[in-house]
Amino acid sequence: AMNNFWIPEEINLSQDVKDYPRLLSAERSAYDKILSFLVFLDSIQTANLPNIGAYITANEVNLCLSIQAFQECVHSQSYSYMLDTICSPVERNDILYQWKTDEHLLRRNTFIGDCYNEFQERKDAPTLLRVMMANYILEGIYFYSGFMFFYNLSRNGKMSGSAQEIRYINRDENTHLWLFRNIITELQKEQPGLFTAESVQALREMMREGVEQEIAWGHYVIGDDIPGLNRQMISDYIRYL
């Protein structure tokens, strides 16, 4: 994770400044909405990770969580850098706060936000396990139709700088996913009583909900109107993940 160190400004976005006004209407709408969602996710990750770390006694795991929290800050900074570079301050603010007017985006933000808020109100072991699973879903499912969209733009010769930012972010997310997978599997060994049939079923339902939400979101923001992608590809990819 530490070898992944990077800063957003090392990526040149000069071509993106030229490309952004020339995006197809569907591409520009998807770009804006996906960035709005991603910056929300990384913002709440930055705030939530220290809450999880407070209940973990393994120093090496807390070190990893601290690195992850820093990287989430860098990711948020990346999205801000992208928006500050390619559009006006007014457009930037419109994009950042689209959840106020987009009901679909608000529902997505609310699902993960409510789970994190629940842990603030009831800091018991089962709730901690659920918030870890929510983190795993966020890192392993919630980002990926958005990432796919940016990679597709780059493949079509558009917004190459944005895609490079996403590649670096994606590389970080892989280490975060590995970390939370190991935390959960280690908990199964140390605290098997937490993993009752009912709790395991609830965790599986959380994953299913995360998958269905990401598919519905991808259909909504990408759909069949963007060259190189379609609804079936989105569904297949997210279910594969």
C-alpha atoms as an extended CHARMM CRD file, in Angstrom:
* protein
*
       241  EXT
         1         1  ALA       CA              0.0000000000        0.0000000000        0.0000000000  PROA      1               0.0000000000
         2         2  MET       CA              2.8080000000        2.4240000000        0.8490000000  PROA      2               0.0000000000
         3         3  ASN       CA              4.5540000000        1.6160000000       -2.4330000000  PROA      3               0.0000000000
         4         4  ASN       CA              1.4190000000        2.9030000000       -4.1630000000  PROA      4               0.0000000000
         5         5  PHE       CA              2.1290000000        6.4620000000       -3.0150000000  PROA      5               0.0000000000
         6         6  TRP       CA              1.1220000000        9.1140000000       -5.5480000000  PROA      6               0.0000000000
         7         7  ILE       CA             -0.4130000000       12.5880000000       -5.7090000000  PROA      7               0.0000000000
         8         8  PRO       CA             -3.1930000000       13.6840000000       -8.0980000000  PROA      8               0.0000000000
         9         9  GLU       CA             -1.3160000000       16.6230000000       -9.5860000000  PROA      9               0.0000000000
        10        10  GLU       CA              1.3880000000       14.4170000000      -11.0750000000  PROA      10              0.0000000000
        11        11  ILE       CA             -1.1160000000       13.4800000000      -13.8020000000  PROA      11              0.0000000000
        12        12  ASN       CA             -1.4990000000       15.8950000000      -16.7070000000  PROA      12              0.0000000000
        13        13  LEU       CA             -5.1440000000       16.7510000000      -17.4360000000  PROA      13              0.0000000000
        14        14  SER       CA             -4.5160000000       19.2270000000      -20.2660000000  PROA      14              0.0000000000
        15        15  GLN       CA             -6.0680000000       16.9050000000      -22.8500000000  PROA      15              0.0000000000
        16        16  ASP       CA             -9.0760000000       16.3160000000      -20.5980000000  PROA      16              0.0000000000
        17        17  VAL       CA             -9.7290000000       20.0660000000      -20.5670000000  PROA      17              0.0000000000
        18        18  LYS       CA            -10.1140000000       19.8730000000      -24.3600000000  PROA      18              0.0000000000
        19        19  ASP       CA            -12.0440000000       16.5850000000      -24.3280000000  PROA      19              0.0000000000
        20        20  TYR       CA            -14.6220000000       17.3980000000      -21.6570000000  PROA      20              0.0000000000
        21        21  PRO       CA            -16.6350000000       19.9860000000      -23.6610000000  PROA      21              0.0000000000
        22        22  ARG       CA            -16.6340000000       17.6000000000      -26.6320000000  PROA      22              0.0000000000
        23        23  LEU       CA            -18.0280000000       14.5930000000      -24.7630000000  PROA      23              0.0000000000
        24        24  LEU       CA            -21.3520000000       13.2270000000      -25.9620000000  PROA      24              0.0000000000
        25        25  SER       CA            -24.2580000000       14.3730000000      -23.8150000000  PROA      25              0.0000000000
        26        26  ALA       CA            -24.6410000000       10.8780000000      -22.2950000000  PROA      26              0.0000000000
        27        27  GLU       CA            -20.8940000000       10.6560000000      -21.6140000000  PROA      27              0.0000000000
        28        28  ARG       CA            -20.7720000000       14.0360000000      -19.9130000000  PROA      28              0.0000000000
        29        29  SER       CA            -23.8180000000       13.2740000000      -17.7770000000  PROA      29              0.0000000000
        30        30  ALA       CA            -22.2860000000        9.9410000000      -16.7110000000  PROA      30              0.0000000000
        31        31  TYR       CA            -18.9200000000       11.5830000000      -16.0060000000  PROA      31              0.0000000000
        32        32  ASP       CA            -20.5500000000       14.1630000000      -13.7400000000  PROA      32              0.0000000000
        33        33  LYS       CA            -22.8200000000       11.7630000000      -11.8600000000  PROA      33              0.0000000000
        34        34  ILE       CA            -20.1740000000        9.1030000000      -11.3500000000  PROA      34              0.0000000000
        35        35  LEU       CA            -17.6810000000       11.6390000000      -10.0100000000  PROA      35              0.0000000000
        36        36  SER       CA            -20.3520000000       13.0010000000       -7.6690000000  PROA      36              0.0000000000
        37        37  PHE       CA            -20.9220000000        9.5090000000       -6.2890000000  PROA      37              0.0000000000
        38        38  LEU       CA            -17.2370000000        8.5860000000       -6.0230000000  PROA      38              0.0000000000
        39        39  VAL       CA            -16.2760000000       11.7380000000       -4.1300000000  PROA      39              0.0000000000
        40        40  PHE       CA            -19.0760000000       11.0490000000       -1.6280000000  PROA      40              0.0000000000
        41        41  LEU       CA            -17.8750000000        7.4880000000       -1.0630000000  PROA      41              0.0000000000
        42        42  ASP       CA            -14.2670000000        8.4410000000       -0.4760000000  PROA      42              0.0000000000
        43        43  SER       CA            -15.3030000000       11.2920000000        1.8100000000  PROA      43              0.0000000000
        44        44  ILE       CA            -17.2640000000        9.0180000000        4.1410000000  PROA      44              0.0000000000
        45        45  GLN       CA            -14.4900000000        6.4250000000        4.0050000000  PROA      45              0.0000000000
        46        46  THR       CA            -12.0600000000        9.0130000000        5.3330000000  PROA      46              0.0000000000
        47        47  ALA       CA            -14.4300000000        9.7950000000        8.2010000000  PROA      47              0.0000000000
        48        48  ASN       CA            -15.4240000000        6.2160000000        9.0150000000  PROA      48              0.0000000000
        49        49  LEU       CA            -12.1240000000        4.3250000000        8.9900000000  PROA      49              0.0000000000
        50        50  PRO       CA            -10.8500000000        5.8250000000       12.2820000000  PROA      50              0.0000000000
        51        51  ASN       CA            -14.0890000000        4.6610000000       13.9320000000  PROA      51              0.0000000000
        52        52  ILE       CA            -13.3570000000        1.0970000000       12.8630000000  PROA      52              0.0000000000
        53        53  GLY       CA             -9.7080000000        1.3940000000       13.9100000000  PROA      53              0.0000000000
        54        54  ALA       CA            -10.7530000000        2.3540000000       17.4360000000  PROA      54              0.0000000000
        55        55  TYR       CA            -12.0660000000       -1.2080000000       17.9230000000  PROA      55              0.0000000000
        56        56  ILE       CA             -9.0840000000       -3.0480000000       16.4390000000  PROA      56              0.0000000000
        57        57  THR       CA             -6.1910000000       -3.9240000000       18.7470000000  PROA      57              0.0000000000
        58        58  ALA       CA             -3.7400000000       -5.3430000000       16.1830000000  PROA      58              0.0000000000
        59        59  ASN       CA             -1.2130000000       -2.5780000000       15.6080000000  PROA      59              0.0000000000
        60        60  GLU       CA             -0.2830000000       -3.7380000000       12.1200000000  PROA      60              0.0000000000
        61        61  VAL       CA             -3.9380000000       -3.6440000000       11.0520000000  PROA      61              0.0000000000
        62        62  ASN       CA             -4.3460000000       -0.1540000000       12.4820000000  PROA      62              0.0000000000
        63        63  LEU       CA             -1.2910000000        0.9140000000       10.4770000000  PROA      63              0.0000000000
        64        64  CYS       CA             -2.9710000000       -0.3740000000        7.3180000000  PROA      64              0.0000000000
        65        65  LEU       CA             -6.2080000000        1.4220000000        8.2000000000  PROA      65              0.0000000000
        66        66  SER       CA             -4.2900000000        4.6720000000        8.7140000000  PROA      66              0.0000000000
        67        67  ILE       CA             -2.6650000000        4.2950000000        5.2940000000  PROA      67              0.0000000000
        68        68  GLN       CA             -6.0700000000        3.5610000000        3.7790000000  PROA      68              0.0000000000
        69        69  ALA       CA             -7.6150000000        6.6660000000        5.3740000000  PROA      69              0.0000000000
        70        70  PHE       CA             -4.8060000000        8.7750000000        3.9160000000  PROA      70              0.0000000000
        71        71  GLN       CA             -5.3220000000        7.2220000000        0.4980000000  PROA      71              0.0000000000
        72        72  GLU       CA             -9.0560000000        7.9700000000        0.6520000000  PROA      72              0.0000000000
        73        73  CYS       CA             -8.1110000000       11.6210000000        1.2390000000  PROA      73              0.0000000000
        74        74  VAL       CA             -5.9170000000       11.4830000000       -1.8570000000  PROA      74              0.0000000000
        75        75  HSD       CA             -8.7890000000       10.0040000000       -3.8500000000  PROA      75              0.0000000000
        76        76  SER       CA            -11.1390000000       12.7850000000       -2.7960000000  PROA      76              0.0000000000
        77        77  GLN       CA             -8.4330000000       15.2860000000       -3.6940000000  PROA      77              0.0000000000
        78        78  SER       CA             -8.1130000000       13.5900000000       -7.1080000000  PROA      78              0.0000000000
        79        79  TYR       CA            -11.7860000000       14.0890000000       -7.9140000000  PROA      79              0.0000000000
        80        80  SER       CA            -11.5540000000       17.6980000000       -6.7670000000  PROA      80              0.0000000000
        81        81  TYR       CA             -8.4460000000       18.2050000000       -8.9280000000  PROA      81              0.0000000000
        82        82  MET       CA            -10.2480000000       16.7080000000      -11.9340000000  PROA      82              0.0000000000
        83        83  LEU       CA            -13.2590000000       18.9780000000      -11.4950000000  PROA      83              0.0000000000
        84        84  ASP       CA            -11.2190000000       22.0950000000      -10.7200000000  PROA      84              0.0000000000
        85        85  THR       CA             -9.2270000000       21.4900000000      -13.9000000000  PROA      85              0.0000000000
        86        86  ILE       CA            -11.9390000000       20.7120000000      -16.4280000000  PROA      86              0.0000000000
        87        87  CYS       CA            -14.8780000000       22.8950000000      -15.3830000000  PROA      87              0.0000000000
        88        88  SER       CA            -15.8460000000       26.1660000000      -13.7180000000  PROA      88              0.0000000000
        89        89  PRO       CA            -16.3860000000       26.5090000000       -9.9300000000  PROA      89              0.0000000000
        90        90  VAL       CA            -20.1440000000       26.7370000000      -10.4960000000  PROA      90              0.0000000000
        91        91  GLU       CA            -20.1830000000       23.5430000000      -12.5750000000  PROA      91              0.0000000000
        92        92  ARG       CA            -17.9510000000       21.8460000000      -10.0000000000  PROA      92              0.0000000000
        93        93  ASN       CA            -20.3540000000       22.6150000000       -7.1640000000  PROA      93              0.0000000000
        94        94  ASP       CA            -23.3240000000       21.4610000000       -9.2490000000  PROA      94              0.0000000000
        95        95  ILE       CA            -21.5800000000       18.1350000000       -9.8000000000  PROA      95              0.0000000000
        96        96  LEU       CA            -20.5060000000       17.6810000000       -6.1740000000  PROA      96              0.0000000000
        97        97  TYR       CA            -24.0200000000       18.2830000000       -4.8500000000  PROA      97              0.0000000000
        98        98  GLN       CA            -26.0440000000       16.4040000000       -7.4580000000  PROA      98              0.0000000000
        99        99  TRP       CA            -27.3610000000       14.1390000000       -4.7030000000  PROA      99              0.0000000000
       100       100  LYS       CA            -29.5940000000       17.0350000000       -3.6290000000  PROA      100             0.0000000000
       101       101  THR       CA            -31.5200000000       16.8760000000       -6.9100000000  PROA      101             0.0000000000
       102       102  ASP       CA            -30.8960000000       13.3190000000       -8.1530000000  PROA      102             0.0000000000
       103       103  GLU       CA            -33.0850000000       10.8990000000       -6.2070000000  PROA      103             0.0000000000
       104       104  HSD       CA            -31.2160000000        7.8350000000       -7.4600000000  PROA      104             0.0000000000
       105       105  LEU       CA            -27.9000000000        9.2390000000       -6.2620000000  PROA      105             0.0000000000
       106       106  LEU       CA            -29.4250000000       10.1770000000       -2.9040000000  PROA      106             0.0000000000
       107       107  ARG       CA            -30.6960000000        6.6060000000       -2.4020000000  PROA      107             0.0000000000
       108       108  ARG       CA            -27.2420000000        5.2150000000       -3.0900000000  PROA      108             0.0000000000
       109       109  ASN       CA            -25.5760000000        7.6140000000       -0.6810000000  PROA      109             0.0000000000
       110       110  THR       CA            -28.2010000000        6.8910000000        1.9700000000  PROA      110             0.0000000000
       111       111  PHE       CA            -27.7410000000        3.0880000000        1.8800000000  PROA      111             0.0000000000
       112       112  ILE       CA            -24.0610000000        3.1400000000        2.7950000000  PROA      112             0.0000000000
       113       113  GLY       CA            -24.3400000000        6.2790000000        4.9370000000  PROA      113             0.0000000000
       114       114  ASP       CA            -27.0710000000        4.7560000000        7.0900000000  PROA      114             0.0000000000
       115       115  CYS       CA            -24.9470000000        1.6810000000        7.7360000000  PROA      115             0.0000000000
       116       116  TYR       CA            -22.0290000000        3.8300000000        8.8670000000  PROA      116             0.0000000000
       117       117  ASN       CA            -24.3130000000        6.0130000000       10.9910000000  PROA      117             0.0000000000
       118       118  GLU       CA            -25.7580000000        2.9120000000       12.6570000000  PROA      118             0.0000000000
       119       119  PHE       CA            -22.2910000000        2.1090000000       14.0020000000  PROA      119             0.0000000000
       120       120  GLN       CA            -22.0630000000        5.6000000000       15.4990000000  PROA      120             0.0000000000
       121       121  GLU       CA            -25.2810000000        4.9690000000       17.4130000000  PROA      121             0.0000000000
       122       122  ARG       CA            -24.7970000000        1.3220000000       18.3770000000  PROA      122             0.0000000000
       123       123  LYS       CA            -21.1490000000        0.3520000000       18.7050000000  PROA      123             0.0000000000
       124       124  ASP       CA            -21.5790000000       -3.3470000000       19.4000000000  PROA      124             0.0000000000
       125       125  ALA       CA            -19.8230000000       -6.3030000000       17.8140000000  PROA      125             0.0000000000
       126       126  PRO       CA            -22.5520000000       -7.3040000000       15.3050000000  PROA      126             0.0000000000
       127       127  THR       CA            -22.8290000000       -3.7000000000       14.0800000000  PROA      127             0.0000000000
       128       128  LEU       CA            -19.0420000000       -3.4850000000       13.7390000000  PROA      128             0.0000000000
       129       129  LEU       CA            -19.1340000000       -6.6350000000       11.5960000000  PROA      129             0.0000000000
       130       130  ARG       CA            -21.8500000000       -5.1280000000        9.3830000000  PROA      130             0.0000000000
       131       131  VAL       CA            -19.9130000000       -1.8880000000        8.9380000000  PROA      131             0.0000000000
       132       132  MET       CA            -16.8550000000       -3.9240000000        7.9280000000  PROA      132             0.0000000000
       133       133  MET       CA            -18.9620000000       -5.7550000000        5.3740000000  PROA      133             0.0000000000
       134       134  ALA       CA            -20.3270000000       -2.4240000000        4.1380000000  PROA      134             0.0000000000
       135       135  ASN       CA            -16.7200000000       -1.2620000000        3.7070000000  PROA      135             0.0000000000
       136       136  TYR       CA            -15.9000000000       -4.4380000000        1.7740000000  PROA      136             0.0000000000
       137       137  ILE       CA            -18.9180000000       -3.9150000000       -0.5070000000  PROA      137             0.0000000000
       138       138  LEU       CA            -18.0130000000       -0.2600000000       -1.0280000000  PROA      138             0.0000000000
       139       139  GLU       CA            -14.4200000000       -1.0950000000       -1.9690000000  PROA      139             0.0000000000
       140       140  GLY       CA            -15.1930000000       -4.2110000000       -4.0190000000  PROA      140             0.0000000000
       141       141  ILE       CA            -18.4970000000       -3.4200000000       -5.7400000000  PROA      141             0.0000000000
       142       142  TYR       CA            -19.5750000000        0.2060000000       -5.4730000000  PROA      142             0.0000000000
       143       143  PHE       CA            -16.6920000000        1.7600000000       -7.3840000000  PROA      143             0.0000000000
       144       144  TYR       CA            -16.4710000000       -0.5340000000      -10.3290000000  PROA      144             0.0000000000
       145       145  SER       CA            -19.1200000000        0.4160000000      -12.8640000000  PROA      145             0.0000000000
       146       146  GLY       CA            -17.7710000000        3.9530000000      -12.4390000000  PROA      146             0.0000000000
       147       147  PHE       CA            -14.1990000000        2.7710000000      -13.0030000000  PROA      147             0.0000000000
       148       148  MET       CA            -15.3410000000        0.8170000000      -16.0650000000  PROA      148             0.0000000000
       149       149  PHE       CA            -16.8680000000        3.9900000000      -17.5110000000  PROA      149             0.0000000000
       150       150  PHE       CA            -13.5800000000        5.9410000000      -17.2480000000  PROA      150             0.0000000000
       151       151  TYR       CA            -11.5580000000        3.0840000000      -18.7410000000  PROA      151             0.0000000000
       152       152  ASN       CA            -14.0220000000        2.9260000000      -21.6270000000  PROA      152             0.0000000000
       153       153  LEU       CA            -13.6790000000        6.6580000000      -22.2730000000  PROA      153             0.0000000000
       154       154  SER       CA             -9.9030000000        6.2810000000      -22.4470000000  PROA      154             0.0000000000
       155       155  ARG       CA            -10.2010000000        3.3050000000      -24.7900000000  PROA      155             0.0000000000
       156       156  ASN       CA            -12.2580000000        5.5730000000      -27.0620000000  PROA      156             0.0000000000
       157       157  GLY       CA             -9.5340000000        8.2210000000      -26.9860000000  PROA      157             0.0000000000
       158       158  LYS       CA            -11.2290000000       10.5460000000      -24.4840000000  PROA      158             0.0000000000
       159       159  MET       CA            -10.3060000000       11.8560000000      -20.9940000000  PROA      159             0.0000000000
       160       160  SER       CA             -7.0560000000        9.9070000000      -20.7590000000  PROA      160             0.0000000000
       161       161  GLY       CA             -5.8620000000       11.8780000000      -17.7260000000  PROA      161             0.0000000000
       162       162  SER       CA             -9.0490000000       11.1090000000      -15.8090000000  PROA      162             0.0000000000
       163       163  ALA       CA             -8.6250000000        7.4170000000      -16.6080000000  PROA      163             0.0000000000
       164       164  GLN       CA             -5.0500000000        7.5030000000      -15.2800000000  PROA      164             0.0000000000
       165       165  GLU       CA             -6.2630000000        9.0440000000      -12.0190000000  PROA      165             0.0000000000
       166       166  ILE       CA             -8.7870000000        6.2000000000      -11.8010000000  PROA      166             0.0000000000
       167       167  ARG       CA             -6.0920000000        3.5790000000      -12.4530000000  PROA      167             0.0000000000
       168       168  TYR       CA             -4.1150000000        4.8170000000       -9.4760000000  PROA      168             0.0000000000
       169       169  ILE       CA             -7.2670000000        4.9270000000       -7.3300000000  PROA      169             0.0000000000
       170       170  ASN       CA             -8.2320000000        1.4340000000       -8.4870000000  PROA      170             0.0000000000
       171       171  ARG       CA             -4.7940000000        0.1320000000       -7.5130000000  PROA      171             0.0000000000
       172       172  ASP       CA             -5.2570000000        1.5210000000       -3.9990000000  PROA      172             0.0000000000
       173       173  GLU       CA             -8.7510000000        0.0470000000       -3.7200000000  PROA      173             0.0000000000
       174       174  ASN       CA             -7.3640000000       -3.4200000000       -4.4130000000  PROA      174             0.0000000000
       175       175  THR       CA             -5.2220000000       -3.1820000000       -1.2590000000  PROA      175             0.0000000000
       176       176  HSD       CA             -8.2160000000       -1.8900000000        0.7410000000  PROA      176             0.0000000000
       177       177  LEU       CA            -10.3150000000       -4.8030000000       -0.4360000000  PROA      177             0.0000000000
       178       178  TRP       CA             -7.5840000000       -7.2700000000        0.4970000000  PROA      178             0.0000000000
       179       179  LEU       CA             -7.3080000000       -5.6590000000        3.9490000000  PROA      179             0.0000000000
       180       180  PHE       CA            -11.0020000000       -5.9110000000        4.8080000000  PROA      180             0.0000000000
       181       181  ARG       CA            -11.2810000000       -9.4090000000        3.4030000000  PROA      181             0.0000000000
       182       182  ASN       CA             -8.5000000000      -10.4610000000        5.7750000000  PROA      182             0.0000000000
       183       183  ILE       CA            -10.0380000000       -8.6040000000        8.7230000000  PROA      183             0.0000000000
       184       184  ILE       CA            -13.3460000000      -10.4110000000        8.2190000000  PROA      184             0.0000000000
       185       185  THR       CA            -11.7780000000      -13.8500000000        7.7180000000  PROA      185             0.0000000000
       186       186  GLU       CA             -9.5590000000      -13.3200000000       10.7900000000  PROA      186             0.0000000000
       187       187  LEU       CA            -12.6390000000      -12.3830000000       12.8010000000  PROA      187             0.0000000000
       188       188  GLN       CA            -14.2090000000      -15.6840000000       11.7750000000  PROA      188             0.0000000000
       189       189  LYS       CA            -11.3080000000      -17.4410000000       13.5400000000  PROA      189             0.0000000000
       190       190  GLU       CA            -11.1500000000      -15.1780000000       16.6040000000  PROA      190             0.0000000000
       191       191  GLN       CA            -14.8720000000      -14.5430000000       17.1410000000  PROA      191             0.0000000000
       192       192  PRO       CA            -16.7930000000      -17.4440000000       15.5630000000  PROA      192             0.0000000000
       193       193  GLY       CA            -19.8030000000      -16.6110000000       17.7370000000  PROA      193             0.0000000000
       194       194  LEU       CA            -20.3920000000      -13.4990000000       15.6340000000  PROA      194             0.0000000000
       195       195  PHE       CA            -20.9370000000      -15.6180000000       12.5260000000  PROA      195             0.0000000000
       196       196  THR       CA            -24.2720000000      -17.2430000000       13.2860000000  PROA      196             0.0000000000
       197       197  ALA       CA            -26.3940000000      -18.5610000000       10.4400000000  PROA      197             0.0000000000
       198       198  GLU       CA            -28.5720000000      -15.4600000000       10.7380000000  PROA      198             0.0000000000
       199       199  SER       CA            -25.6620000000      -12.9960000000       10.6580000000  PROA      199             0.0000000000
       200       200  VAL       CA            -23.9930000000      -14.7430000000        7.7190000000  PROA      200             0.0000000000
       201       201  GLN       CA            -27.2720000000      -14.6220000000        5.8270000000  PROA      201             0.0000000000
       202       202  ALA       CA            -27.5830000000      -10.9100000000        6.6310000000  PROA      202             0.0000000000
       203       203  LEU       CA            -24.0420000000      -10.2900000000        5.2930000000  PROA      203             0.0000000000
       204       204  ARG       CA            -24.8880000000      -12.1690000000        2.1030000000  PROA      204             0.0000000000
       205       205  GLU       CA            -28.0240000000      -10.0880000000        1.7040000000  PROA      205             0.0000000000
       206       206  MET       CA            -25.9360000000       -6.9310000000        2.1200000000  PROA      206             0.0000000000
       207       207  MET       CA            -23.6680000000       -8.1140000000       -0.7070000000  PROA      207             0.0000000000
       208       208  ARG       CA            -26.6440000000       -8.9390000000       -2.9310000000  PROA      208             0.0000000000
       209       209  GLU       CA            -28.1140000000       -5.5170000000       -2.2440000000  PROA      209             0.0000000000
       210       210  GLY       CA            -24.7890000000       -3.8810000000       -3.0830000000  PROA      210             0.0000000000
       211       211  VAL       CA            -24.5850000000       -5.7900000000       -6.3690000000  PROA      211             0.0000000000
       212       212  GLU       CA            -28.1520000000       -4.9640000000       -7.3850000000  PROA      212             0.0000000000
       213       213  GLN       CA            -27.6660000000       -1.3040000000       -6.4780000000  PROA      213             0.0000000000
       214       214  GLU       CA            -24.4770000000       -1.0660000000       -8.5400000000  PROA      214             0.0000000000
       215       215  ILE       CA            -26.1480000000       -2.7160000000      -11.5280000000  PROA      215             0.0000000000
       216       216  ALA       CA            -29.1530000000       -0.3830000000      -11.2920000000  PROA      216             0.0000000000
       217       217  TRP       CA            -26.8100000000        2.6070000000      -10.9290000000  PROA      217             0.0000000000
       218       218  GLY       CA            -24.7400000000        1.5410000000      -13.9460000000  PROA      218             0.0000000000
       219       219  HSD       CA            -27.9000000000        1.1130000000      -16.0170000000  PROA      219             0.0000000000
       220       220  TYR       CA            -29.0350000000        4.5690000000      -14.9310000000  PROA      220             0.0000000000
       221       221  VAL       CA            -25.8360000000        6.5500000000      -15.5300000000  PROA      221             0.0000000000
       222       222  ILE       CA            -24.3640000000        4.5570000000      -18.4410000000  PROA      222             0.0000000000
       223       223  GLY       CA            -27.2100000000        2.5630000000      -19.9850000000  PROA      223             0.0000000000
       224       224  ASP       CA            -27.0030000000        1.8380000000      -23.7140000000  PROA      224             0.0000000000
       225       225  ASP       CA            -26.1960000000        5.3720000000      -24.8730000000  PROA      225             0.0000000000
       226       226  ILE       CA            -22.3950000000        5.3570000000      -24.4980000000  PROA      226             0.0000000000
       227       227  PRO       CA            -20.2050000000        3.8660000000      -27.2370000000  PROA      227             0.0000000000
       228       228  GLY       CA            -18.4280000000        0.7280000000      -26.0490000000  PROA      228             0.0000000000
       229       229  LEU       CA            -20.7280000000       -0.0980000000      -23.1180000000  PROA      229             0.0000000000
       230       230  ASN       CA            -24.2380000000       -1.4200000000      -22.5950000000  PROA      230             0.0000000000
       231       231  ARG       CA            -26.5280000000       -2.5770000000      -19.8060000000  PROA      231             0.0000000000
       232       232  GLN       CA            -25.7610000000       -6.2680000000      -20.2860000000  PROA      232             0.0000000000
       233       233  MET       CA            -22.0070000000       -5.6730000000      -19.9730000000  PROA      233             0.0000000000
       234       234  ILE       CA            -22.5920000000       -3.7150000000      -16.7690000000  PROA      234             0.0000000000
       235       235  SER       CA            -24.7770000000       -6.4550000000      -15.2740000000  PROA      235             0.0000000000
       236       236  ASP       CA            -22.3370000000       -9.2180000000      -16.2040000000  PROA      236             0.0000000000
       237       237  TYR       CA            -19.2920000000       -7.3470000000      -14.8900000000  PROA      237             0.0000000000
       238       238  ILE       CA            -20.7790000000       -6.3920000000      -11.5170000000  PROA      238             0.0000000000
       239       239  ARG       CA            -22.1320000000       -9.9170000000      -10.9310000000  PROA      239             0.0000000000
       240       240  TYR       CA            -18.6890000000      -11.2820000000      -11.8290000000  PROA      240             0.0000000000
       241       241  LEU       CA            -17.1010000000       -9.0520000000       -9.1960000000  PROA      241             0.0000000000
